[in-house]
């Protein structure tokens, strides 16, 4: 399923496997931290804000 992964993520994963997270942070810097924060911000926004909002409005049902 590598065709679904972005090229930068494949590169980051290779660096992580070679030298761990310390080497990844050393080579790529704050980009890794920012990508991590943005990923969880979007994921949590969908889980804890969007889905309950749609359920309350009746757009999503459990039938």
DOROKOL-144269 format. One record per residue: x, y, z of N, C-alpha, C in turn; residue in three letters. Coordinates in pm, whole numbers, plus 50000, padded with zeros to 5 digits. Atoms other than C-alpha are relative to their C-alpha. Layout:
<rotor n_xx="X" n_yy="Y" n_zz="Z" ca_xx="X" ca_yy="Y" ca_zz="Z" c_xx="X" c_yy="Y" c_zz="Z" rest="Ala"/>
...
//
This chain:
<rotor n_xx="50081" n_yy="49881" n_zz="50000" ca_xx="50000" ca_yy="50000" ca_zz="50000" c_xx="50086" c_yy="50126" c_zz="50000" rest="Unk"/>
<rotor n_xx="49914" n_yy="49883" n_zz="50003" ca_xx="50294" ca_yy="50232" ca_zz="49947" c_xx="49952" c_yy="50105" c_zz="49901" rest="Unk"/>
<rotor n_xx="50048" n_yy="49902" n_zz="50096" ca_xx="50114" ca_yy="50398" ca_zz="49657" c_xx="49903" c_yy="50099" c_zz="50063" rest="Unk"/>
<rotor n_xx="50089" n_yy="49908" n_zz="49931" ca_xx="49878" ca_yy="50559" ca_zz="49910" c_xx="50074" c_yy="50097" c_zz="50093" rest="Unk"/>
<rotor n_xx="49922" n_yy="49915" n_zz="49911" ca_xx="50158" ca_yy="50713" ca_zz="50118" c_xx="50067" c_yy="50111" c_zz="49921" rest="Unk"/>
<rotor n_xx="49926" n_yy="49892" n_zz="50065" ca_xx="50300" ca_yy="51053" ca_zz="50030" c_xx="50151" c_yy="49970" c_zz="50002" rest="Unk"/>
<rotor n_xx="49856" n_yy="50026" n_zz="50011" ca_xx="50666" ca_yy="51052" ca_zz="49924" c_xx="50077" c_yy="50047" c_zz="50123" rest="Unk"/>
<rotor n_xx="49927" n_yy="49951" n_zz="49883" ca_xx="50776" ca_yy="51262" ca_zz="50220" c_xx="49984" c_yy="49905" c_zz="50118" rest="Unk"/>
<rotor n_xx="50023" n_yy="50093" n_zz="49890" ca_xx="50620" ca_yy="51009" ca_zz="50460" c_xx="50084" c_yy="49873" c_zz="49984" rest="Unk"/>
<rotor n_xx="49914" n_yy="50116" n_zz="50027" ca_xx="50807" ca_yy="50721" ca_zz="50296" c_xx="50144" c_yy="50032" c_zz="50039" rest="Unk"/>
<rotor n_xx="49864" n_yy="49957" n_zz="49965" ca_xx="51132" ca_yy="50916" ca_zz="50334" c_xx="50016" c_yy="50011" c_zz="50151" rest="Unk"/>
<rotor n_xx="49993" n_yy="49986" n_zz="49854" ca_xx="51057" ca_yy="51000" ca_zz="50699" c_xx="50002" c_yy="49864" c_zz="50067" rest="Unk"/>
<rotor n_xx="50005" n_yy="50133" n_zz="49942" ca_xx="50977" ca_yy="50636" ca_zz="50773" c_xx="50134" c_yy="49929" c_zz="49985" rest="Unk"/>
<rotor n_xx="49869" n_yy="50060" n_zz="50022" ca_xx="51307" ca_yy="50523" ca_zz="50620" c_xx="50102" c_yy="50056" c_zz="50099" rest="Unk"/>
<rotor n_xx="49908" n_yy="49937" n_zz="49904" ca_xx="51499" ca_yy="50774" ca_zz="50835" c_xx="49973" c_yy="49950" c_zz="50141" rest="Unk"/>
<rotor n_xx="50037" n_yy="50048" n_zz="49867" ca_xx="51307" ca_yy="50663" ca_zz="51145" c_xx="50048" c_yy="49857" c_zz="50024" rest="Unk"/>
<rotor n_xx="49955" n_yy="50139" n_zz="49985" ca_xx="51388" ca_yy="50297" ca_zz="51082" c_xx="50151" c_yy="49990" c_zz="50014" rest="Unk"/>
<rotor n_xx="49854" n_yy="50003" n_zz="49994" ca_xx="51758" ca_yy="50374" ca_zz="51036" c_xx="50053" c_yy="50048" c_zz="50135" rest="Unk"/>
<rotor n_xx="49940" n_yy="49942" n_zz="49881" ca_xx="51818" ca_yy="50592" ca_zz="51340" c_xx="49904" c_yy="50037" c_zz="50110" rest="Unk"/>
<rotor n_xx="50097" n_yy="49969" n_zz="49896" ca_xx="51499" ca_yy="50627" ca_zz="51539" c_xx="49944" c_yy="50141" c_zz="49986" rest="Unk"/>
<rotor n_xx="50068" n_yy="49870" n_zz="50003" ca_xx="51295" ca_yy="50933" ca_zz="51622" c_xx="50097" c_yy="50116" c_zz="50021" rest="Unk"/>
<rotor n_xx="49903" n_yy="49892" n_zz="49978" ca_xx="51595" ca_yy="51133" ca_zz="51741" c_xx="50065" c_yy="50043" c_zz="49869" rest="Unk"/>
<rotor n_xx="49939" n_yy="49967" n_zz="50129" ca_xx="51759" ca_yy="51112" ca_zz="51399" c_xx="49899" c_yy="50068" c_zz="49908" rest="Unk"/>
<rotor n_xx="50104" n_yy="49938" n_zz="50083" ca_xx="51430" ca_yy="51196" ca_zz="51228" c_xx="49981" c_yy="50147" c_zz="50037" rest="Unk"/>
<rotor n_xx="50015" n_yy="49861" n_zz="49956" ca_xx="51388" ca_yy="51510" ca_zz="51439" c_xx="50125" c_yy="50081" c_zz="49966" rest="Unk"/>
<rotor n_xx="49876" n_yy="49929" n_zz="50029" ca_xx="51754" ca_yy="51600" ca_zz="51389" c_xx="50008" c_yy="50037" c_zz="49851" rest="Unk"/>
<rotor n_xx="49992" n_yy="49974" n_zz="50144" ca_xx="51728" ca_yy="51572" ca_zz="51008" c_xx="49888" c_yy="50090" c_zz="49949" rest="Unk"/>
<rotor n_xx="50115" n_yy="49928" n_zz="50055" ca_xx="51380" ca_yy="51711" ca_zz="50947" c_xx="49950" c_yy="50114" c_zz="50089" rest="Unk"/>
<rotor n_xx="50030" n_yy="49888" n_zz="49911" ca_xx="51341" ca_yy="51938" ca_zz="51248" c_xx="49854" c_yy="50014" c_zz="50037" rest="Unk"/>
<rotor n_xx="50134" n_yy="49968" n_zz="49953" ca_xx="51017" ca_yy="52110" ca_zz="51335" c_xx="49889" c_yy="49954" c_zz="49905" rest="Unk"/>
<rotor n_xx="50101" n_yy="50047" n_zz="50094" ca_xx="50839" ca_yy="51983" ca_zz="51023" c_xx="49931" c_yy="49874" c_zz="50051" rest="Unk"/>
<rotor n_xx="50057" n_yy="50124" n_zz="49946" ca_xx="50790" ca_yy="51646" ca_zz="51193" c_xx="49904" c_yy="50032" c_zz="50113" rest="Unk"/>
<rotor n_xx="50084" n_yy="49963" n_zz="49886" ca_xx="50649" ca_yy="51804" ca_zz="51508" c_xx="49872" c_yy="50066" c_zz="49952" rest="Unk"/>
<rotor n_xx="50117" n_yy="49931" n_zz="50052" ca_xx="50415" ca_yy="52030" ca_zz="51314" c_xx="49906" c_yy="49903" c_zz="49928" rest="Unk"/>
<rotor n_xx="50083" n_yy="50099" n_zz="50070" ca_xx="50293" ca_yy="51742" ca_zz="51094" c_xx="49926" c_yy="49912" c_zz="50101" rest="Unk"/>
<rotor n_xx="50061" n_yy="50082" n_zz="49895" ca_xx="50225" ca_yy="51534" ca_zz="51407" c_xx="49884" c_yy="50074" c_zz="50066" rest="Unk"/>
<rotor n_xx="50103" n_yy="49919" n_zz="49934" ca_xx="50027" ca_yy="51814" ca_zz="51574" c_xx="49881" c_yy="50022" c_zz="49906" rest="Unk"/>
<rotor n_xx="50109" n_yy="49976" n_zz="50096" ca_xx="49826" ca_yy="51893" ca_zz="51258" c_xx="49919" c_yy="49874" c_zz="49978" rest="Unk"/>
<rotor n_xx="50071" n_yy="50127" n_zz="50019" ca_xx="49740" ca_yy="51525" ca_zz="51206" c_xx="49902" c_yy="49975" c_zz="50114" rest="Unk"/>
<rotor n_xx="50087" n_yy="50027" n_zz="49886" ca_xx="49602" ca_yy="51486" ca_zz="51558" c_xx="49894" c_yy="50109" c_zz="50018" rest="Unk"/>
<rotor n_xx="50099" n_yy="49893" n_zz="49993" ca_xx="49427" ca_yy="51824" ca_zz="51546" c_xx="49884" c_yy="49973" c_zz="49906" rest="Unk"/>
<rotor n_xx="50104" n_yy="50031" n_zz="50098" ca_xx="49236" ca_yy="51726" ca_zz="51232" c_xx="49922" c_yy="49875" c_zz="50043" rest="Unk"/>
<rotor n_xx="50067" n_yy="50124" n_zz="49959" ca_xx="49164" ca_yy="51374" ca_zz="51359" c_xx="49907" c_yy="50023" c_zz="50118" rest="Unk"/>
<rotor n_xx="50082" n_yy="49976" n_zz="49881" ca_xx="49036" ca_yy="51490" ca_zz="51696" c_xx="49884" c_yy="50094" c_zz="49971" rest="Unk"/>
<rotor n_xx="50110" n_yy="49911" n_zz="50038" ca_xx="48830" ca_yy="51768" ca_zz="51539" c_xx="49886" c_yy="49922" c_zz="49936" rest="Unk"/>
<rotor n_xx="50103" n_yy="50083" n_zz="50064" ca_xx="48649" ca_yy="51512" ca_zz="51327" c_xx="49930" c_yy="49913" c_zz="50104" rest="Unk"/>
<rotor n_xx="50058" n_yy="50093" n_zz="49903" ca_xx="48599" ca_yy="51268" ca_zz="51614" c_xx="49915" c_yy="50069" c_zz="50106" rest="Unk"/>
<rotor n_xx="50064" n_yy="49941" n_zz="49883" ca_xx="48499" ca_yy="51507" ca_zz="51891" c_xx="49914" c_yy="50122" c_zz="49970" rest="Unk"/>
<rotor n_xx="50082" n_yy="49884" n_zz="50034" ca_xx="48340" ca_yy="51800" ca_zz="51708" c_xx="49904" c_yy="49973" c_zz="49885" rest="Unk"/>
<rotor n_xx="50081" n_yy="50015" n_zz="50119" ca_xx="48214" ca_yy="51711" ca_zz="51362" c_xx="49897" c_yy="49887" c_zz="50012" rest="Unk"/>
<rotor n_xx="50093" n_yy="50113" n_zz="49990" ca_xx="48060" ca_yy="51367" ca_zz="51425" c_xx="49889" c_yy="50027" c_zz="50101" rest="Unk"/>
<rotor n_xx="50111" n_yy="49969" n_zz="49909" ca_xx="47868" ca_yy="51473" ca_zz="51739" c_xx="49908" c_yy="50110" c_zz="49948" rest="Unk"/>
<rotor n_xx="50082" n_yy="49893" n_zz="50057" ca_xx="47749" ca_yy="51790" ca_zz="51564" c_xx="49903" c_yy="49945" c_zz="49896" rest="Unk"/>
<rotor n_xx="50084" n_yy="50058" n_zz="50103" ca_xx="47618" ca_yy="51593" ca_zz="51268" c_xx="49895" c_yy="49907" c_zz="50060" rest="Unk"/>
<rotor n_xx="50097" n_yy="50088" n_zz="49934" ca_xx="47450" ca_yy="51343" ca_zz="51501" c_xx="49890" c_yy="50081" c_zz="50066" rest="Unk"/>
<rotor n_xx="50101" n_yy="49915" n_zz="49934" ca_xx="47275" ca_yy="51620" ca_zz="51696" c_xx="49906" c_yy="50062" c_zz="49897" rest="Unk"/>
<rotor n_xx="50082" n_yy="49939" n_zz="50104" ca_xx="47154" ca_yy="51784" ca_zz="51375" c_xx="49914" c_yy="49898" c_zz="49926" rest="Unk"/>
<rotor n_xx="50081" n_yy="50104" n_zz="50064" ca_xx="47012" ca_yy="51451" ca_zz="51259" c_xx="50049" c_yy="49958" c_zz="49863" rest="Unk"/>
<rotor n_xx="49946" n_yy="50035" n_zz="50130" ca_xx="47232" ca_yy="51422" ca_zz="50953" c_xx="50052" c_yy="49856" c_zz="50001" rest="Unk"/>
<rotor n_xx="49950" n_yy="50135" n_zz="49982" ca_xx="47392" ca_yy="51103" ca_zz="51086" c_xx="49907" c_yy="49931" c_zz="50101" rest="Unk"/>
<rotor n_xx="50082" n_yy="50077" n_zz="49906" ca_xx="47177" ca_yy="50835" ca_zz="51250" c_xx="50066" c_yy="49865" c_zz="50026" rest="Unk"/>
<rotor n_xx="49945" n_yy="50130" n_zz="49962" ca_xx="47256" ca_yy="50503" ca_zz="51417" c_xx="49911" c_yy="49886" c_zz="49956" rest="Unk"/>
<rotor n_xx="50092" n_yy="50106" n_zz="50045" ca_xx="46994" ca_yy="50301" ca_zz="51229" c_xx="50066" c_yy="49903" c_zz="49909" rest="Unk"/>
//
